[in-house]
Amino acid sequence: MDLEFLENGPAVVISGDERVLVVADLHFGIESDLDRHGIHVPSRSDKRLERVMTCVRSAEPDLILLLGDVKHTVPGTTRQEFLELPGILGALRSETVVRVVPGNHDPGIARFLHEQELLPVAGTVIDGVAYLHGHTAPPPEALGRLVVAGHHHPVASLRDSIGCSLRAPAYLLGEADEQALDVARNDQSGKGNTRVLLVPAFNEYAGYDLLLTMKKPFSPLSRCIKKESAEIFLADGTYVCRLGELVPDERDAET
């Protein structure tokens, strides 16, 4: 199994017998929600789609796996989503096979998908790798494998001793504490250790600080990651450090 990080995503290609392009948390239609909250921005769906298409054309995958939260609005579906999603999914189908693991923002997504494109909410296993959105506990067959998940929108906030700072989408890779996860293995589980890869959101408006996620975990996966040994990588695959070495900024600690 090989991992190839695509900086122009963020997206990751996971290769075994098949090349799977993983894209998480597109949140098409987010601009309508921002508008309802008094933040008026034009739709960036065309530009976001073009970034996805660039990833598809450069990676040449066997399939693109949309790892949940393809749409943004819950509950329901906005006019923006009704107008934009058919064209977006059609464009992706013109380039490669499309599969979708639905997330917590995806009620109603089935009406935009072909029957074979919609995977179970619990996730799927492809080439020995488990994929799920990340808002639910993984199924038993995901244990003993690499579990790839979205939902958490991880961002790393870095600052050096002279005050230069960087806030950027990041991946978190760590071993899972299966006791904390409280899911029992079965005969379909893998044979190795369970590891978790949290994938950053593709949507440019979405991001949540990794330290806050680990300080106050809000999902079964974020509660089970062994924090001290988990490793942080930037969107292009650059290794940053172990999570336990990332010291929170004093100004953040005061808030």
One Martini backbone bead per residue (centre of mass of N, CA, C, O) as a GRO file, in nm:
protein
  255
    1MET     BB    1   0.094   0.038   0.025
    2ASP     BB    2   0.034   0.367  -0.104
    3LEU     BB    3   0.107   0.719  -0.042
    4GLU     BB    4  -0.031   1.023  -0.204
    5PHE     BB    5   0.015   1.360  -0.182
    6LEU     BB    6  -0.205   1.638  -0.267
    7GLU     BB    7  -0.164   1.972  -0.250
    8ASN     BB    8  -0.407   2.072  -0.450
    9GLY     BB    9  -0.624   2.008  -0.257
   10PRO     BB   10  -0.665   1.810  -0.039
   11ALA     BB   11  -0.521   1.482  -0.117
   12VAL     BB   12  -0.532   1.114  -0.154
   13VAL     BB   13  -0.340   0.836  -0.267
   14ILE     BB   14  -0.438   0.488  -0.263
   15SER     BB   15  -0.229   0.203  -0.326
   16GLY     BB   16  -0.286  -0.110  -0.485
   17ASP     BB   17  -0.477  -0.258  -0.697
   18GLU     BB   18  -0.585   0.033  -0.652
   19ARG     BB   19  -0.657   0.372  -0.732
   20VAL     BB   20  -0.737   0.594  -0.463
   21LEU     BB   21  -0.916   0.890  -0.450
   22VAL     BB   22  -0.919   1.110  -0.170
   23VAL     BB   23  -1.211   1.306  -0.071
   24ALA     BB   24  -1.295   1.553   0.175
   25ASP     BB   25  -1.516   1.778   0.253
   26LEU     BB   26  -1.667   1.979   0.031
   27HIS     BB   27  -1.929   2.144   0.087
   28PHE     BB   28  -2.150   2.192  -0.106
   29GLY     BB   29  -2.329   2.499  -0.028
   30ILE     BB   30  -2.200   2.689   0.195
   31GLU     BB   31  -2.284   2.976   0.097
   32SER     BB   32  -2.581   2.965   0.189
   33ASP     BB   33  -2.515   2.950   0.491
   34LEU     BB   34  -2.354   3.208   0.511
   35ASP     BB   35  -2.584   3.395   0.418
   36ARG     BB   36  -2.775   3.331   0.665
   37HIS     BB   37  -2.521   3.463   0.853
   38GLY     BB   38  -2.416   3.735   0.687
   39ILE     BB   39  -2.226   3.592   0.462
   40HIS     BB   40  -2.130   3.729   0.146
   41VAL     BB   41  -2.073   3.486  -0.106
   42PRO     BB   42  -1.982   3.345  -0.371
   43SER     BB   43  -1.969   3.082  -0.552
   44ARG     BB   44  -1.700   2.812  -0.541
   45SER     BB   45  -1.765   2.545  -0.696
   46ASP     BB   46  -1.606   2.566  -0.962
   47LYS     BB   47  -1.324   2.587  -0.829
   48ARG     BB   48  -1.344   2.329  -0.661
   49LEU     BB   49  -1.388   2.137  -0.896
   50GLU     BB   50  -1.124   2.202  -1.047
   51ARG     BB   51  -0.944   2.086  -0.825
   52VAL     BB   52  -1.048   1.800  -0.847
   53MET     BB   53  -0.986   1.758  -1.149
   54THR     BB   54  -0.682   1.794  -1.118
   55CYS     BB   55  -0.643   1.547  -0.939
   56VAL     BB   56  -0.754   1.336  -1.132
   57ARG     BB   57  -0.559   1.393  -1.376
   58SER     BB   58  -0.291   1.345  -1.211
   59ALA     BB   59  -0.364   1.053  -1.077
   60GLU     BB   60  -0.525   0.840  -1.229
   61PRO     BB   61  -0.768   0.684  -1.117
   62ASP     BB   62  -1.000   0.428  -1.062
   63LEU     BB   63  -1.111   0.613  -0.820
   64ILE     BB   64  -1.340   0.824  -0.646
   65LEU     BB   65  -1.350   0.906  -0.293
   66LEU     BB   66  -1.612   1.038  -0.114
   67LEU     BB   67  -1.574   1.125   0.243
   68GLY     BB   68  -1.802   1.307   0.282
   69ASP     BB   69  -1.964   1.593   0.267
   70VAL     BB   70  -2.060   1.698  -0.019
   71LYS     BB   71  -2.264   1.845   0.131
   72HIS     BB   72  -2.398   2.088   0.372
   73THR     BB   73  -2.694   2.071   0.433
   74VAL     BB   74  -2.870   2.072   0.756
   75PRO     BB   75  -3.139   2.003   0.679
   76GLY     BB   76  -3.155   1.925   0.363
   77THR     BB   77  -3.185   2.116   0.044
   78THR     BB   78  -3.068   2.348  -0.153
   79ARG     BB   79  -3.077   2.527  -0.433
   80GLN     BB   80  -2.778   2.517  -0.487
   81GLU     BB   81  -2.752   2.206  -0.473
   82PHE     BB   82  -2.959   2.136  -0.695
   83LEU     BB   83  -2.799   2.293  -0.922
   84GLU     BB   84  -2.490   2.174  -0.881
   85LEU     BB   85  -2.457   1.861  -0.831
   86PRO     BB   86  -2.511   1.730  -1.111
   87GLY     BB   87  -2.262   1.863  -1.254
   88ILE     BB   88  -2.040   1.769  -1.063
   89LEU     BB   89  -2.086   1.459  -1.088
   90GLY     BB   90  -2.069   1.449  -1.396
   91ALA     BB   91  -1.775   1.541  -1.419
   92LEU     BB   92  -1.652   1.304  -1.261
   93ARG     BB   93  -1.770   1.071  -1.442
   94SER     BB   94  -1.602   1.163  -1.700
   95GLU     BB   95  -1.318   1.055  -1.552
   96THR     BB   96  -1.448   0.853  -1.325
   97VAL     BB   97  -1.511   0.668  -1.066
   98VAL     BB   98  -1.783   0.689  -0.828
   99ARG     BB   99  -1.769   0.726  -0.466
  100VAL     BB  100  -1.985   0.728  -0.159
  101VAL     BB  101  -1.946   0.830   0.176
  102PRO     BB  102  -2.160   0.922   0.395
  103GLY     BB  103  -2.242   1.196   0.588
  104ASN     BB  104  -2.389   1.423   0.812
  105HIS     BB  105  -2.448   1.621   0.539
  106ASP     BB  106  -2.604   1.377   0.337
  107PRO     BB  107  -2.891   1.416   0.330
  108GLY     BB  108  -3.011   1.338  -0.001
  109ILE     BB  109  -2.771   1.234  -0.193
  110ALA     BB  110  -2.902   0.993  -0.352
  111ARG     BB  111  -3.051   1.164  -0.581
  112PHE     BB  112  -2.749   1.221  -0.724
  113LEU     BB  113  -2.707   0.908  -0.744
  114HIS     BB  114  -2.604   0.618  -0.825
  115GLU     BB  115  -2.652   0.322  -0.686
  116GLN     BB  116  -2.335   0.227  -0.688
  117GLU     BB  117  -2.216   0.497  -0.544
  118LEU     BB  118  -2.351   0.419  -0.274
  119LEU     BB  119  -2.236   0.376   0.035
  120PRO     BB  120  -2.209   0.294   0.340
  121VAL     BB  121  -2.207   0.464   0.632
  122ALA     BB  122  -1.991   0.265   0.769
  123GLY     BB  123  -1.848   0.185   0.505
  124THR     BB  124  -1.532   0.058   0.359
  125VAL     BB  125  -1.336  -0.195   0.180
  126ILE     BB  126  -1.015  -0.137   0.010
  127ASP     BB  127  -0.744  -0.311  -0.013
  128GLY     BB  128  -0.748  -0.320   0.321
  129VAL     BB  129  -0.897  -0.040   0.342
  130ALA     BB  130  -1.061   0.185   0.548
  131TYR     BB  131  -1.372   0.372   0.490
  132LEU     BB  132  -1.489   0.683   0.643
  133HIS     BB  133  -1.607   0.965   0.763
  134GLY     BB  134  -1.616   0.987   1.125
  135HIS     BB  135  -1.901   1.009   1.305
  136THR     BB  136  -1.853   0.705   1.351
  137ALA     BB  137  -1.806   0.403   1.429
  138PRO     BB  138  -1.636   0.150   1.340
  139PRO     BB  139  -1.640  -0.138   1.205
  140PRO     BB  140  -1.502  -0.444   1.254
  141GLU     BB  141  -1.363  -0.457   0.958
  142ALA     BB  142  -1.168  -0.203   1.027
  143LEU     BB  143  -1.004  -0.359   1.199
  144GLY     BB  144  -0.660  -0.400   1.144
  145ARG     BB  145  -0.640  -0.119   0.993
  146LEU     BB  146  -0.658   0.134   0.782
  147VAL     BB  147  -0.826   0.438   0.875
  148VAL     BB  148  -1.015   0.652   0.667
  149ALA     BB  149  -1.095   1.001   0.750
  150GLY     BB  150  -1.299   1.256   0.810
  151HIS     BB  151  -1.483   1.543   0.962
  152HIS     BB  152  -1.234   1.709   1.125
  153HIS     BB  153  -1.070   1.929   0.971
  154PRO     BB  154  -0.758   1.941   0.982
  155VAL     BB  155  -0.538   2.176   1.158
  156ALA     BB  156  -0.224   2.339   1.164
  157SER     BB  157  -0.060   2.529   1.425
  158LEU     BB  158   0.228   2.730   1.363
  159ARG     BB  159   0.513   2.853   1.572
  160ASP     BB  160   0.785   3.033   1.618
  161SER     BB  161   1.019   3.210   1.813
  162ILE     BB  162   0.968   3.483   1.612
  163GLY     BB  163   0.646   3.453   1.494
  164CYS     BB  164   0.613   3.261   1.281
  165SER     BB  165   0.332   3.146   1.081
  166LEU     BB  166   0.108   2.848   1.047
  167ARG     BB  167  -0.201   2.762   0.871
  168ALA     BB  168  -0.286   2.421   0.791
  169PRO     BB  169  -0.356   2.160   0.637
  170ALA     BB  170  -0.389   1.822   0.788
  171TYR     BB  171  -0.252   1.520   0.887
  172LEU     BB  172  -0.350   1.232   1.093
  173LEU     BB  173  -0.135   0.972   1.231
  174GLY     BB  174  -0.261   0.685   1.420
  175GLU     BB  175  -0.306   0.489   1.679
  176ALA     BB  176  -0.543   0.273   1.812
  177ASP     BB  177  -0.758   0.238   2.089
  178GLU     BB  178  -0.964  -0.029   2.117
  179GLN     BB  179  -1.080   0.011   2.399
  180ALA     BB  180  -1.190   0.301   2.346
  181LEU     BB  181  -1.368   0.214   2.100
  182ASP     BB  182  -1.553  -0.041   2.152
  183VAL     BB  183  -1.474  -0.265   1.923
  184ALA     BB  184  -1.517  -0.573   1.794
  185ARG     BB  185  -1.381  -0.822   1.652
  186ASN     BB  186  -1.380  -1.019   1.353
  187ASP     BB  187  -1.347  -1.228   1.069
  188GLN     BB  188  -1.316  -0.934   0.896
  189SER     BB  189  -1.078  -0.847   1.021
  190GLY     BB  190  -0.782  -0.754   1.061
  191LYS     BB  191  -0.432  -0.834   1.174
  192GLY     BB  192  -0.351  -0.565   1.269
  193ASN     BB  193  -0.321  -0.258   1.346
  194THR     BB  194  -0.498   0.022   1.432
  195ARG     BB  195  -0.526   0.292   1.204
  196VAL     BB  196  -0.537   0.657   1.167
  197LEU     BB  197  -0.659   0.879   0.899
  198LEU     BB  198  -0.683   1.219   0.887
  199VAL     BB  199  -0.858   1.420   0.660
  200PRO     BB  200  -0.869   1.699   0.506
  201ALA     BB  201  -1.042   1.948   0.391
  202PHE     BB  202  -1.133   2.069   0.076
  203ASN     BB  203  -1.266   2.296   0.194
  204GLU     BB  204  -1.158   2.630   0.240
  205TYR     BB  205  -1.357   2.693   0.504
  206ALA     BB  206  -1.249   2.431   0.644
  207GLY     BB  207  -1.144   2.419   0.999
  208TYR     BB  208  -0.961   2.239   1.270
  209ASP     BB  209  -0.786   2.219   1.538
  210LEU     BB  210  -0.602   1.961   1.653
  211LEU     BB  211  -0.578   2.034   1.954
  212LEU     BB  212  -0.883   2.062   2.001
  213THR     BB  213  -0.961   1.777   1.919
  214MET     BB  214  -0.779   1.637   2.143
  215LYS     BB  215  -0.896   1.791   2.390
  216LYS     BB  216  -1.206   1.772   2.240
  217PRO     BB  217  -1.341   1.512   2.150
  218PHE     BB  218  -1.613   1.431   1.880
  219SER     BB  219  -1.530   1.122   1.833
  220PRO     BB  220  -1.443   0.801   1.824
  221LEU     BB  221  -1.167   0.845   1.681
  222SER     BB  222  -1.055   1.091   1.848
  223ARG     BB  223  -1.069   0.920   2.124
  224CYS     BB  224  -0.857   0.672   2.020
  225ILE     BB  225  -0.611   0.828   1.972
  226LYS     BB  226  -0.271   0.823   2.013
  227LYS     BB  227  -0.139   1.121   2.084
  228GLU     BB  228   0.176   1.115   2.133
  229SER     BB  229   0.233   0.935   1.848
  230ALA     BB  230   0.105   1.108   1.659
  231GLU     BB  231   0.113   1.229   1.318
  232ILE     BB  232   0.213   1.516   1.123
  233PHE     BB  233   0.088   1.634   0.801
  234LEU     BB  234   0.097   1.793   0.529
  235ALA     BB  235  -0.050   1.817   0.220
  236ASP     BB  236   0.244   1.723   0.083
  237GLY     BB  237   0.377   1.526   0.329
  238THR     BB  238   0.504   1.687   0.538
  239TYR     BB  239   0.676   1.651   0.817
  240VAL     BB  240   0.640   1.773   1.146
  241CYS     BB  241   0.517   1.592   1.401
  242ARG     BB  242   0.425   1.511   1.694
  243LEU     BB  243   0.156   1.583   1.875
  244GLY     BB  244   0.311   1.598   2.158
  245GLU     BB  245   0.507   1.844   2.033
  246LEU     BB  246   0.260   2.033   2.012
  247VAL     BB  247   0.252   2.350   2.126
  248PRO     BB  248   0.056   2.566   2.257
  249ASP     BB  249  -0.034   2.872   2.236
  250GLU     BB  250  -0.066   3.110   2.475
  251ARG     BB  251  -0.301   3.267   2.346
  252ASP     BB  252  -0.486   3.015   2.322
  253ALA     BB  253  -0.488   2.941   2.633
  254GLU     BB  254  -0.654   3.212   2.715
  255THR     BB  255  -0.938   3.125   2.553
   0.00000   0.00000   0.00000
